[in-house]
Amino acid sequence: MPEPKAKRRRVSEETKTYNLEEVFCVKFNPDVEELWKWACSSNTDNPQDSLYPLLNLKLCGVFKYLLDLRDKKENTLFKDQKGKPASKDKGKGEDKNRVSEESVKLHMLDREWQCPPEFQPCARNKSHLFGFWRDTPTENPIFVVEKKNGCGVITPVATDLFDLIRVLGKREKVSPSKDLDKLINKHASTEDLRRITAARNKTVVAKTFNKIGIVVPISKNDVGYRPLTMTYAELDKMLTKSCETEDEAKKDKILAPFDECINYIQFANDECDYGMGFEMGMCVYSHATSRNFMGTISSLLPLSYDLLGRTLYSKIMRKTCEEAESGSML
């Protein structure tokens, strides 16, 4: 009679360390690991649901990777054809040579349409998706943002995950348990969200329709950005009206100024004003009619990220468009 297989001992999350930067190709703040350790001790079987009884909040995104890592002792979410785990390229900062397809797939975890690459999902409730925000792949998350279901507007909501728990607790008028409250007081950032947002706003060159805006480097000679050839009100009206008619001739007439602006973007890119195409792409992507302009989005945004040297974001955006066009993305 064969001997029964020994049960695999689960490594304690309290002492484990992770190499998230290597597998995701972006930096993380300590709040991710600290919250995950608490979640695993709070709800051993389903740590992703540890905050659900209190806030109806489910951990997602990077935490889905951590759950798989805990249960399988290696990441089995995305293996290559030989069955090997996702590669862990070493290095710091944005390096197009180390941005693997596995890393891009990990960034697609729980991603939804109208979540730009700067937005990395980390938690959700019934009405909102929450995520880390990084203007470039080389920086730590600036803050946590929220996006309402079916809406392209993105809003800073907390300085980090522990501050998010505190903010949502006040919204729901509930208090955390003593151990969680102790953890919040110990690890929550002491930074002021308004101050962080105000400092970032000074670097935002255009708000776009997602309201959080875009950041691009501007040289001493003011090279890097030039404004669109139309106002947001005009662009909004154009996009909306073009989707209200089925007459192709009328549609072409409505979108004539839009097409002209796209042509100007090509000249802007030639003269290193990459922010113009970035702004237009983000405006269309965050607009209510965005799914009707897949071609425009897929041609403008990945290219803009490439020109700005944000290779990871370019690949995430391309993958986002592919999944949206195939119907596999919400």
N, C-alpha and C positions, 0 to 999 in steps of 0.2 A: 504493500500500500504506500503510495507516494507521500512524502512528508508535506504538510501544509506550508504554503508559502508564507514567509515572515512578512508581517505588515510593515510597510515602508514608514519609517519615522519621519514625521514632518519637522523640518528645521524651524526653530523658534523665530518668529518675526521680530522679537524683542532684540535679538542680537545680530540679525541678518543685515547686511549692507547691500546696496544695489548699484548697478552701473547704468542708471537711466540715461545719463548723458551720452554714453557710448552707443546704446541701442536706438535712442530717439534722435540723436544728433542735435539736441538742444539742451540748454541748462535748466535745472530745476532748483527751486528753493527748498530748504529743509522741511517745510510744512507737509510735503507729500509723504515722505517716509515716516514722519512723526504721526501723522493722522492715520496712515496705514497700520502702523504698529498698534495704535489704540483700537482701530476697527477690528483687527484680527483677535484682539483680546476681548473685545466687547461682544462680538458675534463670530465665534469660531467657524461655524459652518458657512455663513453667508456674510462675510465682512463688508461686502459692497452695500449691504442693507443696514449697516450699523446705525446710520442716522435716520433711517426711515420712520421708526416709531416716534421720534421727536419732531422731525421737520418734513416728513414725506419726501426725503431727499435720498437719491440713490447715487452712489459713487460710480463713475464710468470712465471711459477713456484710458488713461494711464493706469488706473486702478484695475481695469480688466486685465491688463498685461501682468500686473503684480499678482492678481489672483491666480492666473494661470501659472506664473512662476512659482508661487507657493505650493500649489497642488501638484504640479508636475516636476518641480525642482529644475525646470528649464522652460524656456519659452517655446511652447508647441503650437502657438496660434498661427505662426507663419514659418513653415519649414521649406527648404528647397527640395528639389526632386530626389535628392539622395537621403532625405530625412534628417538633415543636420539642422540645428537651431539657427535662428537668424544670426548673421555675422555681427560681431561687435568690433567695428573699426575703431582704432584708437586715434586720438587727436583732439585738438581744441578748436572751437570756432567753426565758421562756415567753410567747408572744404568740399567742393563738388565731387572730388574723387572718393569721398567716404560716405556720401549720401546713397545708401543702398536702397534697393526696392523694398527690402524688409522694413527699413526705417520709415519709408513713405507709407507702407501698409499700416504700421503701428499708429501713425498720425491720422489714419482714416477711422480709427476706432471711435464709434458714436458720433462721427462728424455728420453734420446735416448741411443741406443746401443753404447758401447765404452765410455760412461760417467761413470767413477767409482764412488763409493759412496762419495768420497771426493769432487766431483763436484756436486754442487746443482744449477740447472738451474734457471736463473732469467730474462733473456732477449734473444731475438733472432732477427736476420735479415734474409735476403734471403740466405746468404752464411755461417753464423756462429751462433753457440749457445754459449751464455755467461753464466757464473755461478760463484758462490762463491766457494772458495777452502778452505777446512779445512783438515789437515792431520789426525786429530783425531776428534771424535764427541764432545770432551770437550772443544775445543778451538774456539775462534772467527774466522771468516773468515780472512785468511792471506791476500788474494788479490782476484781480479776478474780475471778469466781465459777465454780463448776462444778456441773453437774447430770447425774446418771447417767441413761442412757437409760431411759425408762419410769418415772421416779421424780420426785416433785414436790419433793424436798428440795434446797435450794440452799445451797452452802457456799463461803465466801470461801477462795480458794486461793493468791492472789498479789497483790502490790501493783500490778503492771502486766504488760505482755506479756513484757518481758525477764525479770522475776522469775518469770513462769510457765514460761518456757523452762528456767530454772535449777531450779525446783521439779520439773518433769516429768523433767528430766535425772537428778535424784537418785532419783526413783521408778524410772526405767528403768535406772539405773546406767550411764548413758552420758555422755560428755563432748562438749561442742560443739567445732567447729573453732576454730582460733586466731582467725580474723577475727570469728566470731560471739561467741566468748568475750570478745574485746576490746570488741565492741559492747555486750555485756551489762554488763561492768564500767563502761563509759562512761555508759550510759543507764538502767540499772536503778535504780529508786527505792531510796533509802537508808532509807525509812520502814520501821518494823516493823509487819508485818501484824497481830500480836496487839494492838499499841497502837491501831492504826486501828480494829480490830474492837471493842475494849473501849470506845473513845470513842463509836462509833456505837451500841453496845448501850445506852448511857445514854439515847439518844433513841428507842429502839424501845418502842412501847407494847404490842405483842403479838407473840409469836413465830409464830403460826399454824402450820399443818402443814408449811409449807416451811422452817421452822426459822430462816430468816434474818430473818423478821419484817417488820413495817410501821412506818413513821415518819410521824406526823402532828403538826402544830403544836398545842400545848396553850396556852391563854391563861392569864393570871395567876389567873383565876377557875376554872381547871380545866375549861374548855369545850374540846371537841375530841374527846374519847374517853370512852366508857363501856363496861364489859366486857359480854361476851355473857351471856345468862341461863342458860348451861349450861357445863359443863366441856368441855375438849377430848376427854376420854375418853368422855363422854356423846354428844358430837357425832359422834365417830368411830364409835361403836357404832350410832348412828341411821342414818348414811349407809350403813354397811356392811350392816346388817340390811335396810334398805329395798330394797336391790338384790338381796337373796337370795330375796325373795318375789315371786311374780307376782300374788298376790292383792291387788287394789287397795284393798280395805277394810282389810286388815292393814297395807298400806303407809301408808295415810292415818293409821292409829292410831300407827304407829311414828314418823311424821314430824310428829305433832301438836305436840310441843314445839318442833320446828324451825320450823314455820309460825308459831307464836306469837312466836318470836324475830324472825322476819322482820317481823312487824307492829310489834314494839317498835323495830325499826330505823327505820321510817318516822317514829316519834315522835322518835327520836334525831336524825335528819336535820333535822327541824323545829326542834330545839333546838341545832343546829350541832355536835352530837357525831358528826361524820362518820366517825370512826374505827371505830365499831361496825359499820356496814355494810361498811366496807373490810376489817375483820378477818374477818367472816363470809364475804364474797366470796372473799377470799384463801384461807381455810381450805378452802372447798369446791373452789376451783380447783386447789389443790395436793393434794387427797385422791385416793386410788386410784380412787374411783368418780366422779371429776369429770365424765366424759363423759356420765354419766346425769343431770347437773344443769345442762345448758347454759342452760336458761331462767333459773335462779337466778343463775348466773354473769353472764350477759349483762345482767341487770337490776340487779345489785348493783355490779359492779366499774366499768363505764364511768361510771355515775352518781357513784360515790364519787370517782373521779378528777376528774370535772367539778366536784363540790362543793369539792374540795381545790384547784382551780385548775390542775390538771395536764392541760390540754387534749390535748396530744400523746399522753399515756398513755391517755387515754380513747378516742381514735381508734384507737390501736394495739390496745387491748383489744377494741373493737368489731370491728375487722378480723380479729383472732385468732378470735373467736367465729364470725364469718361463714365463715372458711376451714375451721374445725373442723366446723361443721355441714354444709358442702358436701362434706366428706370429703377436702379437698385439703391438710390439715395432718397431719403425723405425730403 
